[in-house]
């Protein structure tokens, strides 16, 4: 009985897929008037993260300086039985937005495909 419960739990976990966050880097070139605070707000990250990603010991930045920004991107790994509609519904995103974010024109997805949910 216990073995069946463990097996059932594993099947349920695999059947709903895996949502995760990955980091995608982008570069920001500092302009006159930019501050770490304004850049962090524009990119939905913390000042502390900006400093860590760019090895900054102080909050001072200069025009023309480039800063690395790691954006959090929510992703989902497709499992057997998934459809785009079910994934969109489960993650509160429209079907058209899900297809657009993933450059999908049809309706075909495969187990193991990684879809961007938001970000």
N, C-alpha and C positions, 0 to 999 in steps of 0.2 A: 504494500500500500504506500509506504513512504517513498519508494523508488518511483512509483507512478506519479506522485505529487511533484517530486523533483523534476521528472521528465515533462510533466504538464507545464510547470513553471518555466522551464527552458523553452518549450514550444511557444508559449504565450509571449515571452520576451523576444524571441526571434520573429514572431509574426507581426509585431507592431513596429519593427524596424528600429533604427538607431538614429536619434537626433543628436547632433553635436555642434560644437563651435570650433571653427578653424580661424586662423589669422591670415589675412591678406594684407600685404604691405603696399603702401602708397607713399609718394614723396610730396611734401609741401615746401614750396619755396617761400621764405619769409619776405613779406612786403612791408613798406613803411607803415607803422601803426599797429602791426601784428604784435600780439603778446602770446605767451604760452596759454594763458587763460582763454583768449579769444579763439585760438586754434583748437584747443581742447573742446570748447563748446561747439564749434563748427563741425567737429568730427566725432562727437559723443564719446570722448575718452577723457581720462583724468590728466591733470598737469603732471602728476607723479609718473604716470605711464609714459607721457611724452619725454620727460627727463630721463627715465630709465632706458627707453628705446634708443635715445640719442646720446647717451653717456654725458648728460649735462649735469654739472655740479651746482649750477645756479640757474635762476629763471631768466637770465639775460640771453636775448637772441638778437640777431642783427639782420638787416635787409640783405637779401640774396643768399642767406644761409639756407641750406636744405635740411628738412627734418623728415625722418621716417615716421610713418603713422601705421600702426597695425590695427586694422579695422576688424572687429569681430563679425564673423559671418555664420549664421545658423544654417546648418546643412542637415540633410536626411538621407540615409542609405535605404534604397528600395529593397523590399523583401518580397518573396513569392506571394502573390495574391493582391499586391498593391495596385491601385489605379491612381492616375493623376487626380481624379475627382476625390477619391478617399483621402489622399495625402493632403490636398488643399483644404478639404473640410476639417480634417483632424487638426491642422495647424493654423486654422483661421486665416487663410489667405485665399484670394479668388483664384479660380482655375486659370483664367487668362494671365494673371500676374505670375503664377507659378510657372506657366509655360514660357512667358516672356523672360523671366529671370534666368531660365535654363536654356534659352534658345531652342525650344521644342516647338515644332510646327504641327506634328501629328499627335497621336495619343499613345504611342508605344514607348514603354519603359521596361527595363529588365532588372531582375534582382542583382544587387551590387552597384547599380547606378547611384551616383551621389548627386542629390538635388539641392540647390540653394533655396532656402525657405525665405530668408530675408537678409538684408545687409548689402 
